[in-house]
């Protein structure tokens, strides 16, 4: 059943309240009373929608994931057999639009639960894309796909943390997405300036 306008407005107010308060005070210092006061609603209304503040924060992550998946849906269909890096650009653009919510999540607020929810969601989505691409192209994974996907998502999360925190971002979403795409396509040795590397003498970590 679709939510009515009043419900959507109430939930938006609660989400804005917790994000603003957590950025100001830190998650542990924020109470339900603080959230309801900032959102100008009653405690009873809060509990009609959420069990506690962790549930509210988790829902923020899920809503962001749903919004991102909707934006990526058409691109995923087009990219079934190749990699352009445009999905990364879309992720960074979305993060810029929802900067405060992403900052709360990526800082690990809420005992890291929201961050794990975000990483697990991005990993599952990316792994599905990788596996579909392999199926379409006939490629075979050389590395464990779970580790491969988590490494890919981990790079994005770490760069997102760095990119979102300054008031003036160090480069455009398109530019940072291109760097991550080049890293994914060519590898770290290429990115570090090496043209080739002898297979029988791997580098130190």
Steps between C-alpha positions, in 0.01 A plus 500: 500500500637839400580739782286808529643849483490553876692178566766589244535847649534359853765248395696766312495720809628217719777410258611861466494539878717200581753577226535862609527412869751219447726725293479761774531282813589146402264202498539396863412845630172521307180381669154418370381815675757705311384354169128549563554854624703592194243337271213660692311176552401295804683198639190292426522596134868406491429154642218451252767485230827396662601273787795719600750744354709216354199385299457853370865520396482159334193611305692801374763264357236283334325798348830628358572156357155487339543846348841405364373170359225686316753735342724210400227275360518612137879518503528143629297374207725685254824395672425128515796419276753777575626743765488878453539624857182705472343318795773646721429850369131455580587381852718806565240737357235345724733528800557870423125561494450312829831607652396524864333158507799339328742667742311361799505151349860504380630629834370180659246675723265263681763243599586444134169325430392750235839480329487119491147519358625736230807294414305173494235655277753643256692170501191294420398737221850513349550126526178447308627728224840326487338156481255611232782649294698176530195301392437722196861515386608148596781637717624298799594655832872473582439606860227414747205721395404584859850629580524671162171681553575602858836641392326701228234633738762568768691725260184696427409537867847619600516753217143615575597568862793714387301672223190596701651641819652830374256784436666541162550163333847440354373396156179438308298179524589430138872542565513275805285240324745496209792443737324205662402365158860522378618326816245225447583452133879533508593401857715642777834426337400701192367779725832505686693559179613150406447390141532132577602271784683165479266222603777314685599786734196652668547830686505546873159594647 
